[in-house]
Amino acid sequence: MWSTLATTRITRGEEDAGRWGVLLAGRVRLRDVVGRHVVVVALVPLAAGLAAATALSSAGPDRAGAAVYGAGLAALGLFAVAVATLAAQIFPARAAATGVTIAVLGAGLLARMIGDGLTALGWLRWLSPFGLIELSAPYAGNHPLPLLILLTAAILVYGAALAAADRRDVGGGLTAPATGRPARLRLLATVEAFAVRRMLAPLAGWSAGVSAYFLLIGITSISVTDFLADNAAFVDAAAQAGFTELDRVEGFTAAIFALLALPVGAFTAVRMAAFVAAEFDRRLIMLAAQPLSRLRLLTAELTATIGGALVLVTSAAIATWVGVTVVGGDFALSAALQGTWNTLPIVLLSAGAAILATGIAPGAVTAFGCLPATGGFLLKVTADSAAAPTWVANLSPFAHLAPVPLAAVDWRGALVMTGLAGVLTTTGAAAYRRRDLRG
């Protein structure tokens, strides 16, 4: 993800902002500017892979396994850089280039999951960058061939990106933006309706990804729980990390449902970041100049975002239930809904943190918004695995999230987190009203 975002920002983003104009006013070709910037970005995944291999090598005797693991990490980052570079040459806008690259990586992850879950489709792993890393089997087989295939694919895509840069105009892409389309006047009557309109397209993409993932979780749940039931060591190791009774469908789905807070929390952070981006890009200035309070603008955006989050958790529940039902499992839709809705307090915390950043640190909305879910999850797992003091684990919102539907909802924890989210939201809204508009 970092490789994708950094590549599209440094290439297409800088070009769209007009900051490459001086560079390209001389004799330097566009492909040379693109190539030299991308080489610098590619150094980061290479350094990450080297750092991982070095750390693992110092921690154990299997240096070959450490090298294969580090090489896989680096190769995956290089592949993401190459795909993002090509997308930045094809599409004339950074958002489109980023979205297509993420879709390619998401499709690769889905292909690996399907290949892992269904033996007959195991060959799909050879078409996925994530599958190729798995096939390299670090610390098991240490096979170099899958990594060579992934690295070759990255080089070929990078070469195609440079060739595409030679065939397009500065500021444009190989594809032209649509022009002359008929007017779309739906959901333009009120600020609230406009907030919903701006969210619909991103929500469709997020819903498709979340639903596909949880559909696969449902389809593979029976085989996974059967495997875990015959391997008590895996269940015990997971219990030490805070995941209990994974050999039951309810326990397995409860653990996976807890992870749902991460993408849905990120969704709320990204949507609020888009609201701030509209302010920075001066697209919000004319709207704010109307006889509308800034609090109403913020409330409309927040309401639409929370509604979108509710759609995401509901779609995850339905997809999981369908998957389990298809393979003949016994899992009630009501249990699935309880499990996914149980994550909403953490999602609200993410939204509240994003609102707080909107008011006091508008340049860091995404980071603030992802902190309660992503940071909280990492803190909980690390604290449980390292046997840290209880108070350390209790700092994470996930420590107060019951494993629903395996257990009943922790209403006390849910109410406290919801109340804290309300405090964050109120504080952020007050700060937003008092600060100047950017742009």
Secondary structure, DSSP 8 states (H G I E B T S, - for coil): -HHHHHHHIIIIIHHHTTTTHHHHTSS--HHHHHHHHHHHHHHHHHHHHHHHHHHHHHHSS-HHHHHHHHHHHHHHHHHHHHHHHHHHHHSSSHHHHHHHHHHHHHHHHHHHHHHHH-GGGGGGGGGSHHHHHHHH-TTTT--SHHHHHHHHHHHHHHHHHHHHHTTS-TT--SS----S-----TT-SSHHHHHHHHHHHHHHHHHHHHHHHHHHHHHHHHHHHHHHHT-HHHHHHHHHTT---TTSHHHHHHHHHHHTHHHHHHHHHHHHHHHHHHHHTTTTHHHHTSS--HHHHHHHHHHHHHHHHHHHHHHHHHHHHHHHHHTT----HHHHHHHHHTTHHHHHHHHHHHHHHHHH-GGGHHHHHHIIIIIHHHHHHHHHHTT--HHHHTTSGGGG---TTTS---HHHHHHHHHHHHHHHHHHHHHHHHS----
